[in-house]
Amino acid sequence: MALRRTAALLAAMLFFCVSLSGCITVPDPAPATATSQGPTDPLTYVERLKATPVVKPTDGLASTELPQFVTDSRNIACIFTTSQAGNLNLPWEPNNYGNSANEAAPIIPVAHCQMANYPTPAQNDIVDNCAGTNIGYLGGTALLYPDHAEYGGCRAGVTAVEAVFGFSGAAKQNSGGQDMNSIAVLPPGNAMEAQGYRCAPLDDGVACANLADETGFFIAAKKYEIFGPDVPDAPDVKASAAPTSAAPTS
């Protein structure tokens, strides 16, 4: 009798469970396995420039003193200036900027850097035929316009910075332009900005960019890079096999 009552009770319990939910036991989900984050892409020169504090407020084009600096190694000097008909308003060396023949040409804000030790330009970055000679397009200069950047240029002699500081970084009195000894040193970790351009000593060189469209350049003693939205993805870092000197860094 007791056996029959126990069997009946078990049958009733089974029917009750099935009628409600099937008495299915849902196992707890397995704990999520923590995944480690892989390496991230290094910051671009533009991102690094944006993160570098500016040590001098933006100067307008009407400023009587053109913002300029030299790196602590004296290998690179940069200036925020203007260009007219291809001529730079450059106090470092004589030029034709003020020639009356250029009065009709627009005045364009630019950032310009010169170097004492530098790589040679890659063939694809030569943008001038040097008055039809196709020779004399040398490295050691970089120019940033509102919409593009250039490395190198046509000249017969050394750059103004090369003439003053040479390979050793020891200053000499230069002739025909501003005394390079009067240019303030911009230490690493600081930036200078004017006319929408920002430049700063980074790594072993200097980076400058138009922050609005992220066009710019990086220059150093042994390599350079031109970057921007219109620059092809093909290798944009140029390393010279024979820099003008093995002397150092920015």
N, C-alpha and C positions, 0 to 999 in steps of 0.2 A: 504494500500500500504506500509506504513511504517512498519507495523507488518510483512508483507511478507519479506521486505528487512532485517529486524532484524533476522528473522528465517533463512534466507539464509546465512547471515553472520555467525551466530553461527554454522550452519552446515558445512560451509567452514572451520572454525577454528578447529572444531572437526576432520574433515578429515585430515587437515594439521598436527595436533598433532599425530594422530594415525599413519600416514604415516612416521613420523620421529622416534618417540621413544615410542609411546603409552602414552606420557605425564604421565608416572608413577613417582610418587614422592617417592624417596628412603629416608626413615627416617634416621636421624643421629644415629649411633650406641650408645648404652647406655655406659656411662663412665665406664671404668674398675674399678672394686672394689678392693681396696688395700687389699692385704692379709698379715697378720702378720706372720713372720718367727717363727717356733716352736723352742723349745729348741734344742741345738746342743749337740753332744756327747762330753764329757770332753776329754781333751787332754790326750794322753797316756804318760807313763813315758818316752818313747823314744822321743816323740815330745817335751816334756818339757825339757829333757836333751839337745836336739839340740838347743833349744832357750836359754839355760843358758850360759852366757859368761864364757869362760875359763880364769882363772886368772894366769895360768902358761903354757908356751908353751909345746908341746909334747916332752917328753924325750925319747931317744933311749935306747935300751937294754944295751948299753955300759956305760950308766951313772953310776957313782960311788955312787951316792946318790939316793936311791929308792924313787920316789915320794910317799908321804903319807900325810894323814891329820887326824884330829880328829874333831868331831862335837863340837859345843860350849857347849852342855850339857855333854860332855865327855862320852856319851853312846856308840858311834860308832867310830871306827878307821879303816881306809882303807889304803891299800898300793897297788901300781902297781909293780908287781914283776914277778918271773918266777917259774915254777914247773918242777921238774925232777924226774921221777919214783914215782910220788905221793908225793914228798917232796917239801915244799915251801922254797924259799930263803927268810927267815923271820927273821928280826933282833929283833923281840919282844920276842922271846923265843927260847931255844935250839931246834935243829932239825938235821936231817940227810941229809940235802941238799948237802953238800960237800963230802959225802961219796964216796970213789972210786968205790964202787960197783954199783953206779948209772951212771958212766961215759958214758956208752953206750946208755943210754936213751935220747931221745930228750928233749931239753929245750923248754918249752912252755910258752909264755907270758900269765899272768893271772892278774886279779884284785881280791883282797882278802880283806874282811872286818870282823872284830870281834866286839862283843857287850858285854856290861856289863849287860843289862837287855834285855831279849829276849823271844820269844815264842818257844814252842816245835815244832819239825818238824812233819808234817802230815805223816801218814803211807806211802802214795804213793810217798813221796819225800825222803824216806830213801834209799840211793843208795849203802850202804856198809853193810856187815854182821859183821863188827868189828872182824875180824880174826876168823870168824865162831861162835862167841858167840851170835850174834844177840842182843847184849845189848851194851850200851854205846854210841849209836848214838844220840848225843845231839845237841840242837840248839845253837845259838850264833855265828855262823860263816857262811859266804857266799863266794862262789868262782865262778868267771866268767872265763870260758875258751873261746877260739875263737868260738866254736860252741854250747855251752850249759852252763847253770848255775846250781849250786847246793846250797842248804841250809842245814846247819848242817854238822856234821862229828863225827867220833869216837874219844873219848878222855875219860880220867879218871877224870880229874879235871876241873877247871874253865878256861875260856878263859884268854888270857893275859890282855885284857882290863878289864875284870871282876876282875882280881887279883889286878889291880892297882887302878881302880876307884870305884869298887864295886857298890852298889845300890845308894850311896849318890852322886857320881860324884866327891868326894874329892880324890885327887891324893895321892898315897902312892908310895914309892920307890919300883920298881920291881927288881927282881933278875934274873940273867941269860940272860938278853936281853937288848934292847935299853930302855933308860929311857923314859917313855911315856910323861913326862913333856916337852920333847924336840920336840914333834910332833906339828906342827903348826895347829892352828884352821882354818878350812875352813868355813867361815860364810855362812848362807843361801843366796841364790841368786847368788852364784858363783859355778863354776865347776872346777875340775881338770881332766886332760886328759893325757894319755900316752899309747903307744903301740896299739892305735886304740880303747881303752876303755875310757869312760867318766863317772865320778861319781860326784854326787852333793847332798848336803843336800836338801831334798824336804819334805814338809809337816812335819811329826814328825819323819822322818827317813832319809835314804840315798838310792838313786837309782843309779845303775851302769848298763851300757849297752855297748855292741859291736855295734857301730853305723852302721857298714857295713851290718849286718844281723838282727839287732834289737833284739838280744838276751840279756837278762839281768835279774836283780833282784831288788826288793825293799824290804828293811828290816826296821823294827821299833820295839819298845819295845813290842808291843802287836800283831803285825801281820807281815806277809811277803808275797811276791808274786814272783813267777818265771815266766818269760814271754819270748816269742820268737815264730818264725814261726812253730816250731815243738812241741810246748807245746799245749796239748789238751785244748779245750774251756771249759771243765768242770771246776768248781770253782777253780780258781788259787790263790785266796786270802785266806791265812790261818790265822785264828785268834786263838791264844792259849787260852784255858780256864783257864790256870794257868801259866801266865808268871813268870819268875824267880823273878820278883819284880813288884810292882805297881809303881815303880819309873819311871820317866817321859818319855820323848820324845827322839828325836835323841840325 
